[in-house]
Amino acid sequence: MKTTRYRFEETVQSATAKTKEWLKEELRAILESDKDYTRKADYIGFSVLSIDKRIESIEEEIKELQELKKSLKTAKELVLTTGAEVFTEYGIDKLDGAGISSITFTGATTSDKTKLIIEDREALIEAGFYKKVLDEEMLRDLYHTSQYKDIIQSYTRLDVTSTPKPAKIKINKRRGVNNPTHTITEEVA
């Protein structure tokens, strides 16, 4: 179990566009330190990988909170319907309160949702209940082929949008059976 949170780990986990220069200075300090290059790599790598652990932990907490939210909604619905049963037993339509305005009884109602179920698609299509849809995927696939090149290229054009992606470092995890969860053994910078 990890018990220490190192300075660079904290720096990478709270990095923003505003703290980019600070992050650069921290990276420079690590790279310029007199420690062995493998320790520098581990310190940087494990600090960045700690973000994955935090994300995983947050995802687990979100899942637990969603389950709690679901159970609370179920409990609320049970309390409201049970309360309605008890109010009915006592013939209560409304109960005034001091801290809240009142609790009122609402009787059972029905909610109708209509769903169209198709039993014979072909008969409906033959009767004219259909629409033509252009197959854009086929057009993209055939755009550069010779079979339909003239007609496709006369009525279409390709619009290529390039999105630049900045250079990044990549943290490569060690593979193998003896790969424990990542931990930083000591502060480097």
C-alpha positions in Angstrom: 0.0 0.0 0.0 1.3 3.4 -1.0 1.7 5.8 1.9 3.8 8.7 0.4 2.7 11.2 -2.2 5.8 12.8 -3.8 6.1 16.4 -5.0 6.2 15.6 -8.7 3.3 13.1 -8.4 1.3 16.0 -6.9 2.5 18.3 -9.6 1.3 16.1 -12.5 -2.0 15.3 -10.8 -2.8 19.0 -10.5 -1.3 20.1 -13.8 -3.3 22.7 -15.8 -2.5 25.0 -18.7 -1.7 27.7 -16.1 0.9 25.5 -14.4 2.6 24.4 -17.6 5.8 26.4 -16.9 6.0 25.1 -13.3 5.6 21.6 -14.7 8.5 22.2 -17.2 10.7 23.5 -14.3 9.9 20.4 -12.3 10.7 18.1 -15.2 14.0 20.0 -15.8 14.9 19.6 -12.2 14.4 15.9 -12.3 16.3 15.5 -15.6 19.2 17.7 -14.3 19.4 15.9 -10.9 22.5 13.7 -10.2 20.3 10.6 -9.8 20.7 7.5 -12.1 18.7 7.8 -15.4 16.6 4.7 -14.4 15.5 6.4 -11.2 14.6 9.5 -13.1 12.5 7.5 -15.6 10.8 5.6 -12.8 10.1 8.8 -10.8 8.5 10.5 -13.9 6.8 7.4 -15.1 5.3 6.3 -11.8 4.2 9.9 -11.1 2.3 10.0 -14.4 0.9 6.5 -14.0 -0.4 7.6 -10.6 -3.0 9.6 -12.5 -4.4 6.3 -13.9 -4.7 4.9 -10.4 -6.6 8.1 -9.2 -8.9 7.8 -12.3 -9.5 4.1 -11.5 -10.3 5.0 -7.9 -12.6 7.8 -8.9 -14.4 5.5 -11.4 -14.9 2.9 -8.6 -16.3 5.7 -6.3 -18.6 6.9 -9.1 -19.9 3.3 -9.5 -20.5 3.0 -5.8 -22.3 6.4 -5.7 -24.4 5.4 -8.7 -25.4 2.2 -6.8 -26.1 4.2 -3.7 -28.2 6.7 -5.7 -30.2 3.8 -7.3 -30.9 2.2 -3.9 -31.9 5.6 -2.4 -34.3 6.2 -5.3 -35.8 2.7 -4.7 -36.1 3.4 -1.0 -37.8 6.7 -1.6 -40.3 5.1 -4.0 -41.0 2.4 -1.5 -41.5 4.9 1.3 -43.9 7.0 -0.9 -46.0 4.1 -2.0 -46.1 2.5 1.5 -47.0 6.0 2.9 -49.9 6.1 0.4 -51.1 2.7 1.6 -51.1 3.8 5.2 -52.7 7.2 4.4 -55.5 5.2 2.6 -55.9 3.0 5.7 -56.5 6.0 7.8 -58.5 8.0 5.2 -56.0 10.8 5.1 -55.9 13.0 2.0 -53.6 15.7 3.4 -51.4 16.1 6.4 -50.3 19.6 7.3 -46.8 20.2 8.7 -44.9 22.9 10.6 -41.5 22.5 8.9 -43.0 21.5 5.6 -46.2 22.7 4.0 -48.0 19.4 3.8 -48.0 15.8 2.7 -50.8 15.1 0.2 -52.2 11.8 -0.9 -52.4 11.2 -4.7 -54.3 8.3 -5.9 -53.1 5.7 -8.3 -52.9 6.7 -12.0 -51.8 5.0 -15.2 -49.3 6.2 -17.7 -49.8 5.1 -21.3 -46.9 4.8 -23.8 -47.7 3.8 -27.3 -45.3 1.7 -29.3 -45.9 0.9 -33.0 -45.2 -2.8 -33.7 -44.6 -3.6 -37.4 -46.0 -6.9 -38.5 -45.4 -6.8 -42.2 -42.6 -4.5 -43.3 -42.6 -5.4 -47.0 -46.4 -4.7 -47.4 -45.9 -1.2 -45.8 -42.9 -0.5 -48.0 -44.9 -1.5 -51.1 -47.7 0.8 -50.0 -45.2 3.7 -50.1 -44.3 4.1 -46.4 -40.5 4.4 -46.9 -37.8 7.0 -47.5 -34.7 6.9 -49.6 -31.4 7.5 -47.7 -28.1 8.2 -49.3 -25.4 5.7 -48.4 -22.6 8.0 -47.5 -20.3 5.3 -46.3 -20.5 3.5 -49.7 -19.7 6.8 -51.4 -16.6 7.4 -49.3 -15.5 3.8 -50.0 -16.0 4.1 -53.8 -14.7 7.7 -54.2 -11.3 6.7 -55.5 -12.3 3.6 -57.4 -12.7 3.5 -61.2 -16.2 2.0 -61.3 -18.3 5.0 -60.3 -15.5 7.6 -60.2 -17.0 10.1 -62.7 -20.5 10.3 -61.2 -19.4 10.3 -57.6 -16.7 12.9 -58.0 -19.0 15.2 -60.1 -21.5 15.4 -57.2 -19.3 15.2 -54.1 -16.0 16.5 -52.7 -13.8 15.3 -49.9 -13.2 17.6 -47.0 -10.3 16.6 -44.9 -10.0 18.2 -41.5 -6.6 17.9 -39.9 -6.4 18.2 -36.2 -2.8 18.8 -34.9 -1.8 16.6 -32.0 1.1 17.8 -29.8 4.1 15.7 -29.1 3.8 13.7 -25.9 5.8 11.4 -23.8 4.5 7.9 -23.3 4.8 5.9 -20.2 5.5 2.3 -21.1 4.5 -0.1 -18.4 6.8 -3.1 -17.8 5.2 -6.3 -18.9 5.5 -9.6 -17.1 4.2 -11.7 -14.2 6.4 -10.0 -11.6 5.1 -6.5 -12.3 3.8 -5.1 -9.0 1.6 -2.1 -9.0 3.7 1.0 -9.5 5.2 2.8 -6.5 7.7 5.6 -6.2 10.5 4.5 -3.9 12.0 7.9 -3.2 11.8 11.6 -4.1 14.3 12.3 -7.0 14.3 16.1 -7.4 
